[in-house]
Amino acid sequence: MFDLSKLTKRELLTLNTNVVERLKELELQQTSASMNDFTIGDKVRFTPPGEETVKGIVIKKNKKTITVLDDTSHKWNVPPIHLVRQGTENVIEADWEIIQG
């Protein structure tokens, strides 16, 4: 490593900018990789801070989050690293039985 005490204020600011940009790149790479683990229609669960576990269905994949529709029709935008898949069934790919009335 190098001695930060020898850097000027301008050099430190430039270094800070470069570090922040690199951290953003790494976070985006991790998010992108995690996004690929989910498909629209997947059953998932997550636990918001200070709340009970929420179960729902993936309805949309955004740039940084996944939109989940819960049982009460509330939409949540959740980072993919906080989601856990519930089984292997996908509600879109499931065989739907047509009920005739």
MIMARRO-215023 format. One record per residue: x, y, z of N, C-alpha, C in turn; residue in one letter; residue number from 1. Coordinates in Angstrom, 1 decimal, always signed. Example, Ala and Ser with C-alpha at 12.3 -4.5 7.8 and 13.67 -1.06 7.14 Angstrom:
2
+13.2 | -5.7 | +7.8 | +12.3 | -4.5 | +7.8 | +13.2 | -3.3 | +7.8 | A | 1 .
+12.8 | -2.2 | +7.1 | +13.7 | -1.1 | +7.1 | +12.9 | +0.0 | +7.9 | S | 2 .
END
This chain:
101
+0.8 | -1.2 | +0.0 | +0.0 | +0.0 | +0.0 | +0.9 | +1.2 | +0.0 | M | 1 .
+0.3 | +2.4 | -0.2 | +1.1 | +3.6 | -0.2 | +0.6 | +4.5 | +0.9 | F | 2 .
+1.5 | +5.5 | +1.1 | +1.3 | +6.5 | +2.2 | +0.4 | +7.6 | +1.8 | D | 3 .
-0.8 | +7.7 | +2.3 | -1.8 | +8.7 | +2.0 | -1.4 | +10.1 | +2.5 | L | 4 .
-0.5 | +10.1 | +3.5 | -0.1 | +11.4 | +4.1 | +0.7 | +12.2 | +3.1 | S | 5 .
+1.3 | +11.6 | +2.1 | +2.1 | +12.2 | +1.1 | +1.3 | +12.8 | -0.1 | K | 6 .
+0.0 | +12.6 | -0.1 | -0.8 | +13.0 | -1.2 | -1.3 | +14.4 | -0.9 | L | 7 .
-1.4 | +15.2 | -2.0 | -2.0 | +16.6 | -1.9 | -3.5 | +16.4 | -1.8 | T | 8 .
-4.2 | +17.6 | -1.5 | -5.6 | +17.6 | -1.4 | -6.2 | +17.2 | -2.7 | K | 9 .
-5.7 | +17.7 | -3.8 | -6.2 | +17.4 | -5.2 | -6.0 | +16.0 | -5.5 | R | 10 .
-4.9 | +15.4 | -5.1 | -4.6 | +14.0 | -5.4 | -5.6 | +13.1 | -4.6 | E | 11 .
-5.8 | +13.5 | -3.3 | -6.8 | +12.7 | -2.5 | -8.2 | +12.8 | -3.0 | L | 12 .
-8.6 | +14.0 | -3.5 | -9.9 | +14.1 | -4.1 | -10.1 | +13.2 | -5.4 | L | 13 .
-9.0 | +13.2 | -6.2 | -9.0 | +12.4 | -7.4 | -9.1 | +10.9 | -7.0 | T | 14 .
-8.3 | +10.5 | -6.0 | -8.3 | +9.2 | -5.6 | -9.7 | +8.8 | -5.0 | L | 15 .
-10.3 | +9.7 | -4.3 | -11.6 | +9.4 | -3.7 | -12.6 | +9.2 | -4.9 | N | 16 .
-12.6 | +10.0 | -5.9 | -13.5 | +9.9 | -7.0 | -13.3 | +8.5 | -7.7 | T | 17 .
-12.1 | +8.2 | -7.9 | -11.8 | +6.9 | -8.5 | -12.2 | +5.7 | -7.7 | N | 18 .
-12.0 | +5.8 | -6.4 | -12.5 | +4.7 | -5.5 | -14.0 | +4.5 | -5.5 | V | 19 .
-14.7 | +5.7 | -5.4 | -16.2 | +5.6 | -5.4 | -16.7 | +5.0 | -6.7 | V | 20 .
-16.1 | +5.5 | -7.9 | -16.5 | +4.9 | -9.2 | -16.3 | +3.4 | -9.3 | E | 21 .
-15.1 | +3.0 | -8.7 | -14.8 | +1.5 | -8.8 | -15.8 | +0.7 | -7.9 | R | 22 .
-16.1 | +1.3 | -6.7 | -17.1 | +0.6 | -5.9 | -18.5 | +0.5 | -6.5 | L | 23 .
-18.9 | +1.6 | -7.2 | -20.1 | +1.5 | -8.0 | -20.1 | +0.5 | -9.0 | K | 24 .
-19.0 | +0.3 | -9.8 | -18.9 | -0.7 | -10.8 | -19.0 | -2.1 | -10.2 | E | 25 .
-18.3 | -2.3 | -9.1 | -18.4 | -3.6 | -8.4 | -19.8 | -3.9 | -7.9 | L | 26 .
-20.5 | -2.9 | -7.4 | -21.8 | -3.1 | -6.9 | -22.8 | -3.5 | -8.1 | E | 27 .
-22.6 | -2.8 | -9.2 | -23.4 | -3.0 | -10.4 | -23.2 | -4.4 | -10.9 | L | 28 .
-21.9 | -4.9 | -10.9 | -21.6 | -6.2 | -11.4 | -22.3 | -7.3 | -10.5 | Q | 29 .
-22.2 | -7.0 | -9.1 | -22.9 | -8.0 | -8.2 | -24.4 | -8.0 | -8.4 | Q | 30 .
-25.0 | -6.8 | -8.6 | -26.4 | -6.7 | -8.7 | -26.8 | -7.4 | -10.0 | T | 31 .
-26.1 | -7.2 | -11.1 | -26.4 | -7.8 | -12.4 | -26.3 | -9.3 | -12.3 | S | 32 .
-25.3 | -9.8 | -11.6 | -25.2 | -11.3 | -11.5 | -26.4 | -11.8 | -10.6 | A | 33 .
-26.7 | -11.1 | -9.6 | -27.8 | -11.5 | -8.7 | -29.2 | -11.5 | -9.5 | S | 34 .
-29.3 | -10.5 | -10.4 | -30.6 | -10.3 | -11.1 | -30.8 | -11.5 | -12.0 | M | 35 .
-29.7 | -12.1 | -12.5 | -29.9 | -13.3 | -13.4 | -30.4 | -14.5 | -12.7 | N | 36 .
-30.4 | -14.5 | -11.4 | -30.9 | -15.6 | -10.6 | -32.4 | -15.7 | -10.5 | D | 37 .
-33.1 | -14.6 | -11.0 | -34.5 | -14.5 | -10.9 | -35.2 | -14.3 | -12.2 | F | 38 .
-36.4 | -14.8 | -12.4 | -37.2 | -14.7 | -13.6 | -38.5 | -14.2 | -13.2 | T | 39 .
-39.2 | -13.4 | -14.1 | -40.5 | -12.9 | -13.8 | -41.4 | -14.2 | -13.6 | I | 40 .
-42.2 | -14.1 | -12.5 | -43.0 | -15.3 | -12.2 | -42.5 | -16.1 | -11.0 | G | 41 .
-41.2 | -15.9 | -10.7 | -40.7 | -16.7 | -9.6 | -41.3 | -16.3 | -8.2 | D | 42 .
-41.5 | -17.4 | -7.4 | -42.0 | -17.1 | -6.0 | -40.8 | -16.8 | -5.2 | K | 43 .
-40.8 | -15.7 | -4.4 | -39.7 | -15.3 | -3.6 | -40.2 | -14.9 | -2.2 | V | 44 .
-39.2 | -14.7 | -1.3 | -39.5 | -14.2 | +0.0 | -38.3 | -13.2 | +0.4 | R | 45 .
-38.6 | -12.3 | +1.3 | -37.6 | -11.4 | +1.8 | -38.1 | -10.9 | +3.1 | F | 46 .
-37.2 | -10.3 | +3.9 | -37.5 | -9.8 | +5.2 | -37.1 | -8.3 | +5.3 | T | 47 .
-38.1 | -7.4 | +5.2 | -37.7 | -6.0 | +5.4 | -37.3 | -5.7 | +6.8 | P | 48 .
-36.4 | -4.7 | +7.0 | -35.9 | -4.4 | +8.3 | -37.1 | -4.1 | +9.3 | P | 49 .
-37.1 | -4.8 | +10.4 | -38.1 | -4.6 | +11.4 | -39.4 | -5.1 | +11.1 | G | 50 .
-39.6 | -5.9 | +10.1 | -40.9 | -6.4 | +9.7 | -40.9 | -7.9 | +9.6 | E | 51 .
-42.0 | -8.5 | +9.4 | -42.2 | -9.9 | +9.2 | -41.7 | -10.3 | +7.7 | E | 52 .
-41.4 | -11.6 | +7.5 | -41.1 | -12.0 | +6.2 | -42.2 | -11.8 | +5.2 | T | 53 .
-41.9 | -11.3 | +4.0 | -42.9 | -11.1 | +3.0 | -42.7 | -12.1 | +1.9 | V | 54 .
-43.8 | -12.7 | +1.4 | -43.7 | -13.7 | +0.3 | -44.4 | -13.1 | -0.9 | K | 55 .
-43.9 | -13.3 | -2.1 | -44.6 | -12.7 | -3.2 | -44.0 | -13.3 | -4.5 | G | 56 .
-44.3 | -12.6 | -5.6 | -44.0 | -13.1 | -7.0 | -43.2 | -12.0 | -7.7 | I | 57 .
-42.2 | -12.4 | -8.4 | -41.4 | -11.4 | -9.2 | -42.3 | -10.9 | -10.3 | V | 58 .
-42.5 | -9.6 | -10.4 | -43.3 | -9.1 | -11.5 | -42.5 | -8.2 | -12.5 | I | 59 .
-41.3 | -7.8 | -12.1 | -40.5 | -6.9 | -12.9 | -39.1 | -6.9 | -12.5 | K | 60 .
-38.2 | -6.8 | -13.4 | -36.8 | -6.6 | -13.1 | -36.3 | -5.2 | -13.6 | K | 61 .
-35.9 | -4.4 | -12.6 | -35.5 | -3.1 | -12.8 | -34.0 | -3.0 | -13.0 | N | 62 .
-33.4 | -1.9 | -13.0 | -31.9 | -1.7 | -13.2 | -31.2 | -2.3 | -11.9 | K | 63 .
-31.7 | -1.9 | -10.7 | -31.0 | -2.3 | -9.5 | -31.8 | -3.1 | -8.6 | K | 64 .
-33.1 | -3.1 | -8.8 | -34.0 | -3.9 | -7.9 | -35.0 | -4.8 | -8.7 | T | 65 .
-35.7 | -5.6 | -8.0 | -36.7 | -6.5 | -8.5 | -38.0 | -6.1 | -7.9 | I | 66 .
-39.0 | -5.9 | -8.7 | -40.3 | -5.6 | -8.1 | -41.1 | -6.9 | -7.8 | T | 67 .
-41.5 | -7.0 | -6.5 | -42.2 | -8.2 | -6.0 | -43.6 | -7.8 | -5.6 | V | 68 .
-44.6 | -8.5 | -6.0 | -46.0 | -8.3 | -5.7 | -46.3 | -9.3 | -4.5 | L | 69 .
-46.7 | -8.8 | -3.4 | -47.0 | -9.7 | -2.3 | -48.5 | -10.1 | -2.3 | D | 70 .
-48.9 | -10.9 | -1.3 | -50.2 | -11.4 | -1.2 | -51.3 | -10.4 | -1.0 | D | 71 .
-50.9 | -9.2 | -0.5 | -51.9 | -8.1 | -0.3 | -51.9 | -7.1 | -1.5 | T | 72 .
-51.3 | -7.5 | -2.6 | -51.2 | -6.7 | -3.8 | -50.3 | -5.4 | -3.6 | S | 73 .
-49.4 | -5.5 | -2.6 | -48.4 | -4.4 | -2.4 | -47.2 | -4.7 | -3.2 | H | 74 .
-46.7 | -3.7 | -3.9 | -45.4 | -3.8 | -4.7 | -44.2 | -3.4 | -3.9 | K | 75 .
-43.2 | -4.2 | -3.9 | -41.9 | -3.9 | -3.2 | -40.8 | -3.9 | -4.2 | W | 76 .
-39.9 | -2.9 | -4.2 | -38.7 | -2.9 | -5.0 | -37.6 | -3.3 | -4.1 | N | 77 .
-37.0 | -4.5 | -4.4 | -36.1 | -5.2 | -3.5 | -34.8 | -5.4 | -4.2 | V | 78 .
-33.6 | -5.1 | -3.6 | -32.4 | -5.5 | -4.2 | -32.3 | -7.0 | -4.3 | P | 79 .
-31.8 | -7.6 | -5.4 | -31.9 | -9.1 | -5.6 | -31.1 | -9.8 | -4.5 | P | 80 .
-30.1 | -9.2 | -3.9 | -29.3 | -9.9 | -2.9 | -30.1 | -10.2 | -1.7 | I | 81 .
-31.3 | -9.5 | -1.5 | -32.2 | -9.7 | -0.3 | -33.3 | -10.7 | -0.6 | H | 82 .
-33.4 | -11.2 | -1.8 | -34.4 | -12.2 | -2.2 | -34.0 | -13.6 | -2.1 | L | 83 .
-34.9 | -14.5 | -1.6 | -34.7 | -15.9 | -1.6 | -35.8 | -16.6 | -2.4 | V | 84 .
-35.4 | -17.4 | -3.3 | -36.4 | -18.1 | -4.1 | -37.1 | -19.1 | -3.3 | R | 85 .
-38.4 | -19.2 | -3.5 | -39.3 | -20.2 | -2.8 | -39.6 | -21.3 | -3.8 | Q | 86 .
-38.8 | -22.4 | -3.7 | -39.1 | -23.5 | -4.6 | -38.6 | -23.3 | -6.0 | G | 87 .
-39.0 | -24.2 | -6.9 | -38.6 | -24.0 | -8.3 | -39.8 | -23.7 | -9.2 | T | 88 .
-41.0 | -23.6 | -8.7 | -42.2 | -23.3 | -9.5 | -42.2 | -21.8 | -9.9 | E | 89 .
-42.5 | -21.6 | -11.1 | -42.7 | -20.3 | -11.7 | -44.2 | -20.2 | -12.1 | N | 90 .
-44.8 | -19.1 | -11.5 | -46.3 | -19.0 | -11.7 | -46.6 | -18.8 | -13.2 | V | 91 .
-45.7 | -18.2 | -14.0 | -46.0 | -18.0 | -15.4 | -45.9 | -19.3 | -16.2 | I | 92 .
-44.9 | -20.1 | -15.8 | -44.7 | -21.3 | -16.5 | -45.6 | -22.5 | -16.0 | E | 93 .
-46.3 | -22.3 | -14.9 | -47.1 | -23.4 | -14.4 | -48.3 | -23.7 | -15.4 | A | 94 .
-48.7 | -24.9 | -15.3 | -49.9 | -25.3 | -16.2 | -51.1 | -24.7 | -15.5 | D | 95 .
-51.9 | -23.9 | -16.2 | -53.1 | -23.4 | -15.7 | -54.3 | -24.2 | -16.2 | W | 96 .
-55.1 | -24.6 | -15.3 | -56.3 | -25.3 | -15.6 | -57.5 | -24.3 | -15.9 | E | 97 .
-58.1 | -24.4 | -17.0 | -59.2 | -23.5 | -17.3 | -60.5 | -24.1 | -16.7 | I | 98 .
-61.1 | -23.2 | -15.8 | -62.3 | -23.6 | -15.1 | -63.5 | -23.1 | -15.9 | I | 99 .
-64.4 | -24.0 | -16.3 | -65.5 | -23.6 | -17.1 | -66.7 | -23.5 | -16.2 | Q | 100 .
-67.4 | -22.4 | -16.3 | -68.5 | -22.1 | -15.4 | -69.9 | -22.4 | -15.9 | G | 101 .
END
